[in-house]
Amino acid sequence: MFGLKGRIKGHEIADYRQRFRLIFAIVLIAMSLLILRLWYLQVIKGSELRQRSESNSVRLRKINPLRGMILDNGGHVLVDNQTSFDLVYIPNRPEDKKQVISKLTELYASRSWKIPDEFSAIAKAHPFIPSKIDRNISREKLALIETHSLELPGVAIEVVPIRKYVAGEMIAHIVGYVSEVSQDELERSKGARSPGDMVGKTGIERYYDAYLRGKNGAEQVEVNALGKAVRSLGRINPVAGCNLVLTIDAYLQEVAWKAMAGKSGAVVAMDPRDGSIYAMVSSPGFDPNLFNGGISTENWNLLSRDPQHPMEQRAISGQYPPGSTYKLIVAAAALEEGLISPESSILCTGSFDFGTRSYRCWQKHGHGMVNLHRAIVESCDVYFYVLGKKLGVDRIAWYAKKFGFGAVTGIDLPREKAGVIPTSEWKLARFKKPWQAGETISVSIGQGFNSVTPLQLAVAYSALANGGTVYRPQIVKKIEATDGRLIKAMKPEKQETVPMSSKTTALLKQGLWGVVNEPRGTGGALRRAEMDVCGKTGTAQVVGLPASEKARRAMQSARIYQDHALFTCFAPCRNPEITVAVIVEHGGHGGSAAAPVARKVIDAYYKKKKYGDKMPAEEEEKLEEASRNRSTSGEGRRRRASGNQDE
Amino acid sequence: MRFDRRLILNFDWTLLILVLILCTIGVLNIFSASYSFAGAKANPFYIRQLQWVLIGIFCMSIAFCIDYRFICQYAYVLHGIAIFCLVIVFFYGFATHGSQRWISLGSFSLQPSELVKLTLILALAKYFDEHKLEQGYYLRELWIPFLLLLVPFLMILEQPDLGTGLILLFVSASMFLFVGIRLKSLLYVLTLAVFMMPVGWFFMKEYQRERVLTFLNPERDPLGSGYHIIQSMIAIGSGGILGKGFLKGTQTQLQFLPEQQTDFVFSVFAEEWGFLGGGILILLFTSLVLWSLKIALHSRDFLGTLIAFGLASLLFWEVFINTGMVLGMMPVVGIPLPFLSYGGSAVVSLLTCIGLLLNVSMRRYILQP
């Protein structure tokens, strides 16, 4: 088969036998060396090493690094670190356990301190494995434990850095919080993290965890029989994490947060020129400092069971019907598709009959003849019912998606939701039912299946403001090392360009300007002396309302059936610098509930722009505000006073 | 291919049984090493290792069924494929512990550097068999074998995986010396190696320099590799003559040992089974290496001798370097202990090697004049 080629000839075998004898000898010698070494370790030094394994007096102690700080765009510290003293128990001798538990319980009881749940875990503790039994203890506790340390073998105080959320509640949803790494995360990290590490759980703390985290240090220490460190045998210093500079302006954030006091909903303020987020508020909030050193079960239950869901980041994961704010998208689509001319008018009689149903306009008595401009200014529903019917749901959806709806915006925060922009295909896939023409009517005024996040609304209106560019919203401006060295500077990222002619943009902007600044406009609350704000109100129905007037009244009186109030705006009209989107849950009407919040943010933006960090005192502020109020036309106030509904 | 009854008569049961004993010890030992933290895990390490052994035995039976001379006709192609896999790792692989050595194949991952060990031996065997020189080689006649070694060697160093790189180097060096190099050429290489050392130092990764320095002076780094060595020696030494008993090794169960189911698996065994167990294990490995050398000696052609010798040297160096490291005689380099360390790619490729040894062994009498 393979012939005789390559076979070993007689004289060669002798030669190779020689070689093999040598190789056999080498292998035997090498292996004997291993056995000799094994004999040396196990038999000669065996008892000594056995003792060392039993006391194992050498401990590897982890040194936690400082997490990076988080600053606003003006360099104000939002998140810092502070020192926490934790109580650690390392069981050296099992027979000590009972004594330690009883002594600790006695000490705590004597001062009537709450006894932590972890005390009961001491009994089950594995030898030599340290476990935390109390966190972030007070100076008083610290002193008491230290004075009784001789009666508490194995109990030690560990000094660890923990977070200090300086800005507190107002920025909780953006920065998120940290807590100890979970078993699941440990396994997934494949050795990159060790037990006891702090990791970001939500918000920026989570998204930028890799930068903020830093690197663990370690120290090898020799301990005595009581488990106290006697001397250090070597140390690797930890490396502190990077600092993050946000695009957030702490002042705007605070103003927006205060404006939302007592309301639930969200505010997003951003720069339409590059997608930087100035402020992002979700209300109600929570105090992230509660999570420092582990949140108590009590507090956790309070937060997680609150029907208002204070932990939810409404700005990016709250999904609401866009209501009338969506009409601009429909208008843009109709203009670009050449279905309407700006001048052509439609008669609004207060309702629109389609199929067997009659669709109401918010203005019961009708708007009369309306063209595009009037329809936007007065938010006429019937006008957009007609546009929607002409466009069809799929064409509306195509434009809406160009504006960034129906997909996550890609902001650098975790757990963003995409919302829903319905298409006929989507409905078939989701409900196994074909699209009904009547549903298009609801969709064209932002009701029906439509849902968007407040952030998406701000991004879409930024695109309207800047002439059609959809930017990826960003919340971190740059990442710096602790010594101030620049690690990474974020650049604006264009995600999509809306196919919108400059003529269309101009027409829509005129409409938005009119909403705020023209008589009968629904957004009069934003009418500043400078007459420079463009905006749109929206009122989103939470539930389909019964047709009978009486039943409607009854339902609307209950808070949870109240409409969501929306307002989106940008300013100044020419070359806009700021976009604001506001949603007040169950707030009622966009013009009266959401617009005042937006007004405060816009005013604060201009005030900050004028004075920078040197804000005038409160009194001057009030004076100025008074003069401003005088100058706004009486129209808006009269309207509001007469209880005229905006939509 | 014509079936020959002598294939069955000459089947090497000794080798097979030796290897199966080692695999059994390996699985039991991994069970113990991961016992304390296996807990609620659905798919513990020892089960996965057992699955790998079974897959390995399947590959082994393929490897001994096909005549090794037939396999070796494609040695260069196989080596090329293995190197190509390394290229894939270089661009698309994923990293663990800061080193990129894995390709993901759906539910499991492959470590091509394990494959290269095998194909390099086949390729070198093929080359030396076809270019046989009675009086030993000059350097200029060795450039092809050098190339066969150098390409995967550099790529593996880049991953970085110093351990596997060293194994490739030692196995090739053993084969070069075995076929014979002219004394003058050998001196050239040695001189060159001495001069290359500073250059190599320059190219080393930071952690590799640390390890060499730590080996030269363990006090330098009592936290990193130094700590590992100290804990490993405490574990082994505390085992004493008879050991602490299965699942009773305190160092192991309290997880003072680093990488206790992979590189430091010998410490686990020695702690629980003592000098008696550890000694027997080393004797088993010695028998395995000597038996493989015997197969090399008795092969009926030079190709078989070269393959068997290459595989024997692979087993020898892995056992010697790993055990030496764990016993604190050598610097810490990541080399697994054959059949005992946890690792799918390693077990499968090692059992394939055994298949080749069985292959050479059972065909020793065919066509013998």
Interface residues (C-beta under 8 A of the other chain):
Chain A: M1 F2 L4 G6 R7 I8 Y16 R17 R19 F20 I23 F24 V27 L28 A30 M31 L33 L34 I35 R37 L38 W39 L41 Q42 V43 K45 G46 S47 E48 L49 R50 R52 S53 E54 N56 V58 L60 H126 P127 F128 I129 K190 G191 A218 E219 Q220 L233 G234 R235 I236
Chain B: M1 R2 D67 R69 T96 H97 D129 K132 F178 D221 P222 L223 G224 Y227 I230 M233 I234 A235 I236 G237 S238 G239 G240 I241 T250 Q251 L254 F256 A270 G274 F275 G278 G279 I282 L283 F285 T286 V289 L290 L293 A296 L297 S299 R300 D301 F302 L303 T305 F316 F320 T323 G324 L327 G328 M329 L367 P369
